Amino acid sequence: MIFNHVNQDKVFSVLSLFSGGGLLDLGFMNKGFQIEKALEINEQFIQGYNFALSNYGNFTSNSFIANGLVVHKEINEPTDVSDKNSQTRIGKELKGITGLIGGPPCQDYSVGGQNKGLEGERGKLIFSYLRLVQLTRPGFLFFENVEGLYKTKAHRKGFLYLIERLKVLGYEIWYDVVNPLTYGFPQDRSRLIVVGFRKEIVQKLKDEGYTLSQDNNLLKTSEKDDFIFKWPKVLFENPKKSIPWPTKWDFLGQEKTEEIDRIPLRYRMLQVNTAFEGLTNEVPNQLDHFNPKSDKFLFIPEGDTFRKSFKRLHRFRYSPTVAYGNNEVHLHPTEARRLSVREALRLQTVPDEYVLPPTLTLTTKFKMVSNGVPSLQAELIAGEIRKTLLRYCVVVEDML
């Protein structure tokens, strides 16, 4: 659809919760969303957020940022999102903001985490998210968490409570489990995504003839462009099982050409070696990696990613989930070391202009990367949200 009388450079204001390193914020900024305020409690994460997004703003060619339409606004102090006084203050300050994005830390809902659900201190932050939605009344919302929040029976009750409360607060809701592999990004990272718009926005678009559908398969595959909201169009259906990916190879052994050749060219974008193309030691954060101290680095096969620790990536396969803790970072396919911070950022589809500062510990840097979301996937979804908002702007202007 062509928007004849709405400024295509229009910028929408957003509140970011649980901002971490800003990987989600980065995706939204690239699509014309101004992060008016970002809330984070960890002081080291705040230091990384401010440094990385400032550097990105100085060097990116993204038109919204390069033209000064979207700017980086520093986080000035830590904020406890669960604190009622902080919630009240933020609600008054940002009431009526266009959007609210973010998701609470996922450890209490993760299969590999503490699994405490709503009883966990981090799991309870869902209630903080809901209260800030209630206080700010944003036009749209974006929520992200591990798929266990929806797929694990013990946690589904909490998730359904979240959805029902959002509906009561006046939002039309879309949710699905989304994997970046289906969008052509080289990481297996299934995550639960929730998108909501205020019902008056949805109703006005319905009145204009746009289609309201919650059929996720239709909304990810249809060529039609008249939906009120749709998910980004997927490139690959079930790529994990439909492709003859290479098996485990001996570390530094001979490449098995026949296994490589079986992979259709269109799937090369899902491979680790494609993500690492062009990397040199001069690229910022590429030399940031833990020094190897175990002989395991020398004999674990390439592609042995099914063990609990010391997983070695395969050059010609996708990466498992970038989820690092206790210095347990995946092993490089062809070097006897763990991945670098830059390599991990590449797997999270983060541009090289995003640079984490040398003052942070390696552990902090890897936590920031693995706690984030794939930036390009966030950008795709932000683009669809933007399309809905621009269409609504057309309707509103026509009514004036």
N, C-alpha and C positions, 0 to 999 in steps of 0.2 A: 504494500500500500504506500502511496506517495502522500506525505504530509505537506499540503500546500501552504498552510499558514501557521505552522508551528516551527519555531527555531530548532533546527536539527542540532545546534550546539547547546541546547538547553541543559542545564546542570541540575541534578536532584540532590537534596541534602540527606545525609544518612548518619545514624548513630551506630557505632560499632561496639559490640559487647565481647568480652573475653578475647581481646584483639591479638594477643600473642605477638608473633613477628610480623603480622600484617599481610600475610599471603592472601587471605580472603579480601581484605581491604584493597589490595593491589588490583585484583581482578575487577572489582567494582569501580575503582578510580579510572581504570582504562576505558570504561564504558560511560564515563560522564557523571559519576556519582561522587559528590564532595563529602568526604568523611568530616563532618562538623565536629564530632567528638569521638574519640576512641577510649575505651575503658579497659584497663589492665591492672592487675594487682602486683605482678612480679616486676620488681625494679630492674632486674637485668633484661627481661623481655622488653621493657619500656625503652631502655638504652638501645637495644638492637632495633626496635621498631623505628625510633626517631632517626637513627643513623642510616638505616637501610632505605627508608622511604624518602629521606632527604636526598640521599645519593641518587636514587632512582629518578626523583623529580628533576635533578640537575642534568641528567644524561639521556633520559628516554626521548624517543621520537614520537611517542603517543600524542596525538593532536590535542586532546583535551588538556593534557598536562603541559606540553611544550608551548601551547598558546596561553597558558596561565588561567584557563577556565576552571581547572581543578588543581588545588595546591595541597601540599602536605601540611597538616596542622599538628604540631607536636603534642604528645601526651606530657602534661606538666607535672603530674603527681600520680601515685598509685591510687586506685579506687577499688574498694571492696564492693562488688555488685550486690552482694547479699545483705549489705548494711541498709536498714530501712531509711535512715536519715539521708544517706547518699541517693537512694532511689527517689525519695521525695524531691530532693534538690534537682536531680537530673530531670525528673518528670516536669517540674515547673520550668526549667531552663529550655527544654527541647520539646515541649508539648506541641503536637501537630507536625512534627518533622516528617518528611516524605517517607523515609524508610528506616528500618531497624534490622541489622544483620548480625550474625554470630551464632555460636552454639557453646554451651558449657563444656568444660573438660570432660572427656569421654571415659575416663578410667573405670567409673562405677558401672558402666554399661557394656564395657568391652569384655569379650570372651577371654582375652589374654590379660585382663586387668583385675580389679578387685571385686567386680561383680556384685556390688552392694546395692545397685539400683537407687531408688529414691531415698533409701535409708543412709546412703553414703553422703559425706559432706559435699562432694562435688555433684553427686546426683541430685541433691536438693536445689542446686542452682537453677533447675528448670523452673522452680517457683519464682526465683528472682527474675528470670527472663519474662515470665508471664506478667509479673507485677509491673515491669518496665513497659511492656506492651500496653498494659492498662493505663499507665500514667502518661505515656507519651502519645498514644493513639496514632501511630504512624500509618501512612497510606498503604505501605506494603511491609512485609516482613520476610526474612530469610533465616532459616534455622538449619544447622548441620550437626550431625552426630554419627556415631558408629551404627552400623546396621543392627547390632545387637539390641538397641533400644526398641526396635520394631520386631525383629525376628525371634528374640529370646522371650519365651513365654513369661518368665518371671518379671521382665521389664516392660512388656507390651501394655500392661495396665497403666503404667505411668505415662507411656507415650500417648495412649488413647485419651487419657485425662488431659494432656497438653492440647491435643487436637480439639476436644470438646470445649475446653475453656476458650481457646482461640475463636471458635465459632460463636460462643456466647458473647465474646467481646466484640463481635461484629465482623468477622473475617471469613471470606471464602477461601478454602484451603486445598492445595495440591501437595501430595507427597509421594515419594518414590525412593527406592534404593538405586543409586546411580554409581556406575563404575567408569572411571576415566578411560579404561581400555576401549569402551564402546565409542568414545569420541576421538580415538586415535592418539591417546597419550600413553606412554610406556610404563604404566604402573597399575597393578591390580589392587584397587583401593575402593571397595564397595562402601558407600556411605549413604546414610539416610538424609535426604534433603526435603525440607518443607518450605513451600512458598505460599504466602497469603496476601490477598488484597482486601481492603475494606469493601464491604458489600455494596456500598453506594457507588463505588467505582465500577464494580462488576455489573451492577444493575444498569447503569447508564450505558455501558458498552453493549449489554444485551439489548437495550432499547434501540441502539443504533444498528442492530442486526448481526453483531458478532456472536459467535457460538461458544456456549459454556459447556465444557466437557472435562470430566475427570478420568477419562480412559487413557491411562498412561501409555499403553502401547500405541494408540492412535496419535497421541500428542508427541511421541518421539519419532514417528515414521511418516506421518501424513505430509503430503505436499501442499495441502490447503493452508492458506494464510489468513483465515478469518476467525481464528480462535482467540478468546479473550486472553488466555495465557497458554503457551505450549512449552514443552521441554525442548532443548536444542535437539536438532535432528541427529540421530545416531549414525555413525559411519559403519560400524561392525556389529553384527549380531553374534553374541556368544563366542568371541574370538579365542577364549581360553581353551575351548574344547573342539572348535571347528578347524583348527590349524595344526598341522603336524610339527609342533615345535621340537627343536633338537633335544636330545637326551643329555645326561651328564657326560662330560668329557674329562679326561685327565687334565689336571692343572698344567698349563703350558705344554699340553700334548698337541698332536697334529690335528688341525681342523678337519672335520668330516664334511667335505664339500657336498656330498649327496644330501645331507641333512639340511644344509643351508639352502641348497637349490630347491628343496621342496616347499619352502616358504614363498607364497606368492608375493610379488613385488609390492603390492598395495599394503601389505602388512609390515613392511620394513620400518614404518614409522613407530611401531610398537616395540622395537628392539632397543635394548640398553645401549648398544654401540651407536645407534642413531642419536640418542639423547646426549651422548658424550662427544659427538663430532666437534672438531675444532678446539677442543680443550688443550690448553698449554699451561705451564706453570705461571705464566704471566696473567692469567685470568684470575681476578680477585677471588679469594677463599679456596682456590684449588690446592694450595699447599697446606690447608687446614685439615689435617687428619691425624688420627692416633698412630703412634709409632708401634709397629708390630713387636710383640714380646713372646709370642707362642710359636712353636714349630707347626702348629695346626695351619698356619698361613701357607705352608709349603706343600701340603698334600691334600687338602680338601678339594674335591673335584669342582671344575667349573659347572655351574648349574645345579649344585647340590643345595637346594633352597628348602628342603623339607625337614631339616633338623631344627632343633629349638634354638641353637645358637651357632655362631660361625657359619652363617649361610653365605655361600659364594654365588654371586650373580652369574648369569650366562650372557655373553655378548649378544647372542642372536635370539634371546627370549626377552619378554617383559620382566620388569622388576616386581617382586612381591611388595606388599605394603611398606612404605617408608614409615616405620614405627620403631624408633630407637630408644633404648633406655639402658642405664648402667653401663654406658660406653659400648653396648652391643650394637655396633653398626655393621651393616652388611659388608661382605668382602668384595674387593674389586675383582672383576673376571680374570684379568691377566697379570695383576701385580700382587705381590705378597703383602698386602696391607688392607685396611678398611677403606671404605669410600671416603672421599673428601667432602667437606661441606658444600663445595660448588657442585660436585657430582650429585649429591643428595638434592640440592636445589634444582638441578636440571631435571631430575626425576619428578620433582614437584612442579615442573613446567614454569619455573620462576626465571625471569630474564636476568642476564648477567649484570645489568645495571643495578640490580638489587644486591647490595654488598653488606655483609655483617661485619661489625667493627673488630679490630684486633684486641680490644680490651676485654672482650667476653671470653669465657672459658670454652673449650671445645664441647664440653658436656652441655652447656647452655645453648650453644649454637645448634647442636644436633636436636635438642629438645624443641627449639623454636621451629626448626624445619619439619620435624616429624609431627608436631602438634598442629601444623597448618593444613591447608587444603591445596590441591593443585590449582595454581592461579589461573591457568588458561581455562579450566573447567568452570571456575567461578566466573570468569569473564564471559563465557558462553551463556550461562544462566542469567547473569546480569544484563546481557544484551536482550534476552527475551523479556525480562522485567521492564527494561527501558522501553521496549516496543509497546507494551501494555500501557505504560504511563504516558507516552507520547500520544497514543490513540485517545486516551482519556482527555488529554489536554485539547485535542481537536474538538472533542464533543463539548467540553466546557466553554471553549472560545466561541463555538457556533451558537451556544445558548445566550451569549452576552449581547 
